[in-house]
Amino acid sequence: MKQIRDFRVKAYDRLNEDNYIIELGCDEELPAIKAGNFAEIQVPQTADVFLRRPFSILDADHKNRSLKFYVKAIGKGTRKLGELAEGTKVNLIFPLGNSFNTDHIRHALIAGGGSGIAPFILLAKELKEKKIKTIFLLGARTREDVFLADEFAKYGEVLITTEDGSLGDKGLITQHSIFSKHDFPYDKIFTCGPDPMMKAVARIAAKKGVNCEASLENMMACGFGACLCCVTETLDGNKCVCTAGPVFDTKYLKWQI
């Protein structure tokens, strides 16, 4: 059930100059939150950031009534959100969107490129609870851009690609040797990241006959399907990512791939 609620800044985990995790806490119990859900966050204390910003829910702690979000500071809103003092009030609309489908899986592969790691801690926990063997494949430009590898390692084996070869396999995430092996035991791929990366992962999944779900990162200004700025083409017509997604089975997406 969607809620509009005030949270307060509890803590930051500074990953580097431009990337951080923000933890927000509230006084009331959290509603049910599923892997893939997101929140629309109002950036406080600024006169030139009008629209809320959408962020995947990285993790939810119901006992301590707090939510964590991974944020890449790329504009005024995301930078301001990372400069708030502890205790600052922040208003959220949440939980929004649909969730990943983890039914009938034995062996999962999670492919996250860059900031596409954002929805995957909650998913990792769900897969572990269901005793589903999971491999994490993280892609980045350099080793300095690889985040949360140690956290993902709590839930399964972590593989890494970097474009400059400074960590793990050299190349794009889809060039990792895991995809070229004759034995491909995964019966589900979950992916999030830049569109070209997700499209490439979807092509591989289709070629191997493996189901694939992608969490799209379209700009979502309202979260309710009113502004229509997040529309994506599907085989069933145009859909708002914020309401029909953000998670889509890639075989239903009308991607130009």
Number of C-alpha atoms within 10 A of each C-alpha: 8 12 13 13 13 18 22 19 21 17 16 18 13 13 17 11 8 14 20 20 18 20 22 25 23 18 12 13 12 19 13 9 20 21 25 26 24 26 24 23 21 20 25 17 13 11 7 9 16 12 14 20 20 23 20 27 25 24 23 22 14 15 8 13 16 21 22 23 21 24 22 19 16 10 9 12 20 18 17 15 21 21 9 19 13 13 13 14 19 20 18 21 19 22 23 26 21 20 20 22 17 16 10 9 15 16 17 22 20 23 26 26 28 17 21 22 26 27 27 26 22 19 22 26 16 17 22 14 10 13 13 19 17 22 21 23 23 27 33 25 20 16 17 12 16 20 20 13 16 9 12 21 14 13 22 18 14 18 20 24 27 24 18 15 16 14 18 18 18 19 17 19 27 20 14 20 12 13 15 11 9 7 8 12 12 19 17 23 21 27 28 25 21 16 15 10 19 26 19 15 24 26 18 17 21 14 9 13 11 16 16 24 25 26 27 21 21 17 15 25 19 18 25 16 17 13 12 18 15 22 19 18 15 16 11 9 11 15 18 21 27 29 18 16 22 25 25 21 17 23 16 13 19 14 14 6 8
